[in-house]
Amino acid sequence: MSLLILDAALHELREAIEYYELQRPGLGAEFAREVGTAIQRIIDHPNAWAIVKGRIRRCQTKRFPYGILYHHRKGEVLIVAVMHLHRHPDYWKDRVR
């Protein structure tokens, strides 16, 4: 299965890693590993999570308050957002059609 990540989602990921790294050295790397684990779960089981809008699904990280919003079709996973779950829940909706 191929993986694509929107530039905006990659930017969100990088910002969150930097934020956590400032909170405690090494925490940013822990966050990055957690997101990587969530993405691997998505790749392994793309239909396992609930649909939040249209065909967009959300897989939550286990340790951090983040959700990975993605779309799955024909052997491809598109990451739409790496979203903090306690902030503006609908901000990403203009990224999908």
DOVOTOR-964349 format. One record per residue: residue number from 1; residue in one letter; chain; x, y, z of N, C-alpha, C, CB in turn. Coordinates in nm, 3 decimals, always signed. Glycine has a CB too. Example, Ala and Ser with C-alpha at 12.3 -4.5 7.8 and 13.67 -1.06 7.14 Angstrom:
  num  residu  chaine      nc1      nc2      nc3     cac1     cac2     cac3      cc1      cc2      cc3     cbc1     cbc2     cbc3
    1       a       A   +1.319   -0.569   +0.780   +1.230   -0.450   +0.780   +1.320   -0.330   +0.780   +1.131   -0.447   +0.905
    2       s       A   +1.285   -0.225   +0.708   +1.367   -0.106   +0.714   +1.290   +0.003   +0.787   +1.408   -0.060   +0.572
***
This chain:
  num  residu  chaine      nc1      nc2      nc3     cac1     cac2     cac3      cc1      cc2      cc3     cbc1     cbc2     cbc3
    1       m       A   +0.085   -0.118   +0.000   +0.000   +0.000   +0.000   +0.089   +0.124   +0.000   -0.097   +0.000   +0.122
    2       s       A   +0.056   +0.221   -0.083   +0.135   +0.343   -0.087   +0.080   +0.446   +0.012   +0.137   +0.402   -0.230
    3       l       A   +0.167   +0.532   +0.057   +0.132   +0.634   +0.156   +0.164   +0.771   +0.098   +0.208   +0.611   +0.289
    4       l       A   +0.067   +0.860   +0.101   +0.085   +0.999   +0.062   +0.046   +1.087   +0.180   +0.001   +1.034   -0.066
    5       i       A   +0.118   +1.194   +0.199   +0.088   +1.287   +0.308   +0.078   +1.427   +0.250   +0.198   +1.280   +0.421
    6       l       A   -0.036   +1.492   +0.273   -0.050   +1.630   +0.226   +0.056   +1.717   +0.292   -0.192   +1.684   +0.255
    7       d       A   +0.104   +1.817   +0.219   +0.203   +1.908   +0.275   +0.154   +1.972   +0.405   +0.238   +2.017   +0.174
    8       a       A   +0.028   +2.007   +0.411   -0.027   +2.070   +0.532   -0.020   +1.974   +0.651   -0.172   +2.114   +0.508
    9       a       A   -0.046   +1.847   +0.628   -0.039   +1.748   +0.735   +0.106   +1.727   +0.779   -0.100   +1.613   +0.690
   10       l       A   +0.198   +1.727   +0.686   +0.339   +1.714   +0.719   +0.386   +1.834   +0.801   +0.424   +1.699   +0.591
   11       h       A   +0.338   +1.951   +0.766   +0.370   +2.072   +0.841   +0.317   +2.062   +0.985   +0.310   +2.197   +0.770
   12       e       A   +0.194   +2.014   +0.999   +0.137   +1.996   +1.133   +0.220   +1.898   +1.215   -0.008   +1.946   +1.124
   13       l       A   +0.262   +1.791   +1.154   +0.343   +1.691   +1.222   +0.473   +1.753   +1.270   +0.371   +1.571   +1.131
   14       r       A   +0.541   +1.823   +1.182   +0.668   +1.886   +1.220   +0.651   +1.987   +1.332   +0.731   +1.954   +1.099
   15       e       A   +0.545   +2.068   +1.325   +0.520   +2.166   +1.432   +0.496   +2.098   +1.566   +0.399   +2.254   +1.396
   16       a       A   +0.420   +1.990   +1.565   +0.391   +1.918   +1.689   +0.518   +1.855   +1.745   +0.284   +1.810   +1.666
   17       i       A   +0.600   +1.798   +1.660   +0.727   +1.739   +1.706   +0.813   +1.847   +1.771   +0.804   +1.673   +1.588
   18       e       A   +0.824   +1.962   +1.707   +0.902   +2.073   +1.764   +0.845   +2.117   +1.898   +0.906   +2.191   +1.666
   19       y       A   +0.713   +2.131   +1.905   +0.649   +2.172   +2.030   +0.682   +2.074   +2.143   +0.496   +2.182   +2.012
   20       y       A   +0.662   +1.946   +2.119   +0.689   +1.846   +2.224   +0.837   +1.841   +2.260   +0.642   +1.708   +2.178
   21       e       A   +0.923   +1.861   +2.164   +1.067   +1.861   +2.192   +1.104   +1.977   +2.283   +1.148   +1.867   +2.062
   22       l       A   +1.037   +2.091   +2.267   +1.062   +2.206   +2.355   +1.011   +2.180   +2.497   +0.994   +2.331   +2.299
   23       q       A   +0.907   +2.097   +2.509   +0.852   +2.067   +2.641   +0.948   +1.981   +2.722   +0.717   +1.997   +2.627
   24       r       A   +1.010   +1.884   +2.652   +1.108   +1.795   +2.717   +1.191   +1.730   +2.608   +1.037   +1.686   +2.806
   25       p       A   +1.323   +1.742   +2.617   +1.407   +1.677   +2.516   +1.373   +1.528   +2.504   +1.555   +1.695   +2.552
   26       g       A   +1.354   +1.486   +2.381   +1.319   +1.347   +2.353   +1.170   +1.324   +2.337   +1.370   +1.260   +2.463
   27       l       A   +1.088   +1.415   +2.390   +0.943   +1.396   +2.380   +0.895   +1.412   +2.235   +0.870   +1.496   +2.470
   28       g       A   +0.961   +1.498   +2.160   +0.925   +1.513   +2.019   +0.947   +1.384   +1.943   +1.006   +1.625   +1.955
   29       a       A   +1.057   +1.316   +1.972   +1.085   +1.188   +1.907   +0.983   +1.082   +1.949   +1.228   +1.140   +1.940
   30       e       A   +0.942   +1.086   +2.075   +0.840   +0.992   +2.122   +0.708   +1.016   +2.049   +0.820   +1.005   +2.275
   31       f       A   +0.674   +1.143   +2.032   +0.552   +1.177   +1.958   +0.561   +1.127   +1.814   +0.527   +1.329   +1.961
   32       a       A   +0.675   +1.151   +1.750   +0.694   +1.108   +1.611   +0.679   +0.956   +1.599   +0.833   +1.151   +1.559
   33       r       A   +0.734   +0.881   +1.694   +0.719   +0.735   +1.691   +0.573   +0.694   +1.709   +0.805   +0.670   +1.801
   34       e       A   +0.502   +0.764   +1.796   +0.360   +0.734   +1.820   +0.279   +0.758   +1.692   +0.304   +0.819   +1.936
   35       v       A   +0.306   +0.867   +1.624   +0.236   +0.896   +1.498   +0.273   +0.790   +1.394   +0.272   +1.039   +1.446
   36       g       A   +0.399   +0.753   +1.389   +0.441   +0.647   +1.297   +0.370   +0.516   +1.323   +0.590   +0.627   +1.306
   37       t       A   +0.353   +0.483   +1.450   +0.280   +0.362   +1.488   +0.135   +0.370   +1.443   +0.288   +0.340   +1.641
   38       a       A   +0.073   +0.487   +1.462   -0.067   +0.505   +1.419   -0.079   +0.492   +1.268   -0.120   +0.643   +1.465
   39       i       A   +0.015   +0.549   +1.196   +0.011   +0.538   +1.050   +0.030   +0.393   +1.006   +0.120   +0.627   +0.986
   40       q       A   +0.115   +0.320   +1.073   +0.131   +0.178   +1.039   +0.002   +0.100   +1.066   +0.247   +0.117   +1.119
   41       r       A   -0.068   +0.134   +1.175   -0.197   +0.070   +1.203   -0.296   +0.101   +1.091   -0.254   +0.116   +1.339
   42       i       A   -0.294   +0.225   +1.042   -0.383   +0.263   +0.932   -0.351   +0.181   +0.807   -0.369   +0.415   +0.901
   43       i       A   -0.224   +0.169   +0.775   -0.182   +0.093   +0.657   -0.223   -0.054   +0.670   -0.030   +0.104   +0.636
   44       d       A   -0.205   -0.109   +0.789   -0.239   -0.250   +0.812   -0.389   -0.276   +0.811   -0.181   -0.296   +0.944
   45       h       A   -0.468   -0.179   +0.859   -0.613   -0.197   +0.873   -0.684   -0.067   +0.834   -0.651   -0.238   +1.019
   46       p       A   -0.683   -0.028   +0.708   -0.733   +0.104   +0.668   -0.881   +0.128   +0.693   -0.706   +0.124   +0.526
   47       n       A   -0.960   +0.024   +0.706   -1.104   +0.044   +0.727   -1.145   +0.028   +0.873   -1.182   -0.055   +0.643
   48       a       A   -1.050   +0.023   +0.964   -1.080   -0.007   +1.104   -1.135   +0.112   +1.182   -0.957   -0.056   +1.171
   49       w       A   -1.118   +0.234   +1.135   -1.159   +0.350   +1.213   -1.282   +0.416   +1.155   -1.046   +0.451   +1.221
   50       a       A   -1.350   +0.487   +1.240   -1.478   +0.550   +1.204   -1.459   +0.661   +1.102   -1.547   +0.604   +1.328
   51       i       A   -1.558   +0.674   +1.017   -1.561   +0.783   +0.920   -1.606   +0.909   +0.993   -1.657   +0.751   +0.799
   52       v       A   -1.534   +1.021   +0.969   -1.570   +1.147   +1.032   -1.638   +1.243   +0.935   -1.448   +1.212   +1.091
   53       k       A   -1.608   +1.228   +0.806   -1.675   +1.309   +0.703   -1.648   +1.246   +0.567   -1.625   +1.457   +0.707
   54       g       A   -1.753   +1.224   +0.492   -1.735   +1.166   +0.359   -1.663   +1.033   +0.368   -1.659   +1.261   +0.268
   55       r       A   -1.543   +1.026   +0.312   -1.462   +0.905   +0.321   -1.340   +0.923   +0.411   -1.416   +0.863   +0.182
   56       i       A   -1.336   +1.031   +0.486   -1.224   +1.059   +0.575   -1.245   +0.988   +0.708   -1.207   +1.212   +0.597
   57       r       A   -1.143   +0.916   +0.751   -1.145   +0.843   +0.877   -1.043   +0.903   +0.973   -1.115   +0.692   +0.855
   58       r       A   -1.059   +0.873   +1.102   -0.966   +0.925   +1.203   -0.916   +0.812   +1.291   -1.032   +1.033   +1.287
   59       c       A   -0.784   +0.800   +1.296   -0.717   +0.706   +1.386   -0.649   +0.790   +1.495   -0.613   +0.615   +1.309
   60       q       A   -0.685   +0.767   +1.618   -0.626   +0.843   +1.728   -0.496   +0.778   +1.775   -0.725   +0.854   +1.844
   61       t       A   -0.403   +0.864   +1.814   -0.283   +0.813   +1.877   -0.320   +0.767   +2.017   -0.169   +0.921   +1.880
   62       k       A   -0.242   +0.678   +2.073   -0.276   +0.623   +2.204   -0.230   +0.712   +2.320   -0.216   +0.486   +2.218
   63       r       A   -0.116   +0.776   +2.304   -0.057   +0.849   +2.416   -0.079   +1.000   +2.409   +0.089   +0.821   +2.422
   64       f       A   -0.083   +1.055   +2.290   -0.093   +1.199   +2.271   -0.233   +1.233   +2.218   +0.017   +1.250   +2.173
   65       p       A   -0.282   +1.355   +2.244   -0.418   +1.391   +2.200   -0.423   +1.432   +2.053   -0.471   +1.505   +2.287
   66       y       A   -0.386   +1.341   +1.966   -0.383   +1.367   +1.822   -0.458   +1.259   +1.746   -0.239   +1.378   +1.772
   67       g       A   -0.515   +1.300   +1.635   -0.579   +1.207   +1.544   -0.516   +1.221   +1.407   -0.731   +1.231   +1.539
   68       i       A   -0.503   +1.109   +1.339   -0.453   +1.109   +1.202   -0.576   +1.095   +1.112   -0.349   +0.992   +1.177
   69       l       A   -0.603   +1.198   +1.034   -0.717   +1.196   +0.943   -0.666   +1.150   +0.807   -0.786   +1.336   +0.933
   70       y       A   -0.737   +1.054   +0.749   -0.687   +0.994   +0.625   -0.802   +0.945   +0.537   -0.594   +0.879   +0.657
   71       h       A   -0.766   +0.921   +0.414   -0.857   +0.869   +0.313   -0.789   +0.745   +0.254   -0.891   +0.977   +0.201
   72       h       A   -0.865   +0.640   +0.236   -0.811   +0.516   +0.181   -0.886   +0.479   +0.054   -0.820   +0.400   +0.286
   73       r       A   -0.809   +0.446   -0.050   -0.872   +0.396   -0.173   -0.768   +0.324   -0.258   -0.937   +0.510   -0.253
   74       k       A   -0.809   +0.216   -0.317   -0.730   +0.141   -0.416   -0.581   +0.131   -0.382   -0.745   +0.206   -0.551
   75       g       A   -0.550   +0.078   -0.266   -0.410   +0.056   -0.231   -0.332   +0.180   -0.194   -0.343   -0.010   -0.341
   76       e       A   -0.402   +0.288   -0.162   -0.336   +0.414   -0.129   -0.398   +0.474   -0.004   -0.344   +0.514   -0.247
   77       v       A   -0.314   +0.523   +0.085   -0.360   +0.597   +0.203   -0.310   +0.739   +0.188   -0.309   +0.531   +0.338
   78       l       A   -0.402   +0.835   +0.199   -0.368   +0.977   +0.194   -0.391   +1.036   +0.331   -0.452   +1.051   +0.086
   79       i       A   -0.284   +1.084   +0.395   -0.296   +1.151   +0.525   -0.335   +1.296   +0.498   -0.161   +1.143   +0.609
   80       v       A   -0.450   +1.335   +0.550   -0.506   +1.468   +0.527   -0.465   +1.566   +0.637   -0.658   +1.461   +0.518
   81       a       A   -0.457   +1.517   +0.761   -0.422   +1.604   +0.874   -0.365   +1.524   +0.989   -0.546   +1.683   +0.921
   82       v       A   -0.279   +1.589   +1.065   -0.231   +1.537   +1.193   -0.286   +1.637   +1.294   -0.069   +1.523   +1.200
   83       m       A   -0.402   +1.605   +1.350   -0.487   +1.701   +1.419   -0.483   +1.686   +1.570   -0.628   +1.686   +1.371
   84       h       A   -0.459   +1.798   +1.638   -0.474   +1.800   +1.783   -0.623   +1.790   +1.812   -0.412   +1.932   +1.847
   85       l       A   -0.661   +1.699   +1.898   -0.803   +1.668   +1.918   -0.880   +1.771   +2.001   -0.816   +1.535   +1.982
   86       h       A   -0.809   +1.866   +2.062   -0.876   +1.964   +2.146   -0.878   +2.103   +2.085   -0.811   +1.969   +2.282
   87       r       A   -0.848   +2.112   +1.956   -0.844   +2.241   +1.888   -0.924   +2.236   +1.760   -0.699   +2.284   +1.858
   88       h       A   -1.003   +2.335   +1.735   -1.076   +2.356   +1.609   -1.095   +2.229   +1.526   -1.004   +2.459   +1.527
   89       p       A   -1.192   +2.149   +1.559   -1.205   +2.017   +1.495   -1.236   +2.018   +1.345   -1.312   +1.943   +1.563
   90       d       A   -1.283   +2.128   +1.290   -1.322   +2.128   +1.149   -1.225   +2.200   +1.056   -1.457   +2.190   +1.136
   91       y       A   -1.112   +2.243   +1.105   -1.021   +2.325   +1.025   -0.972   +2.256   +0.898   -0.903   +2.366   +1.108
   92       w       A   -0.967   +2.128   +0.896   -0.907   +2.050   +0.786   -1.004   +2.024   +0.671   -0.856   +1.918   +0.838
   93       k       A   -1.131   +2.052   +0.689   -1.232   +2.009   +0.592   -1.215   +2.070   +0.453   -1.367   +2.043   +0.645
   94       d       A   -1.150   +2.184   +0.443   -1.130   +2.242   +0.309   -1.016   +2.172   +0.233   -1.100   +2.393   +0.322
   95       r       A   -0.949   +2.077   +0.294   -0.840   +2.003   +0.229   -0.893   +1.888   +0.144   -0.743   +1.950   +0.333
   96       v       A   -1.018   +1.851   +0.161   -1.077   +1.739   +0.087   -1.196   +1.789   +0.008   -1.119   +1.624   +0.182
   97       r       A   -1.222   +1.717   -0.100   -1.336   +1.755   -0.186   -1.432   +1.641   -0.196   -1.290   +1.797   -0.326
***
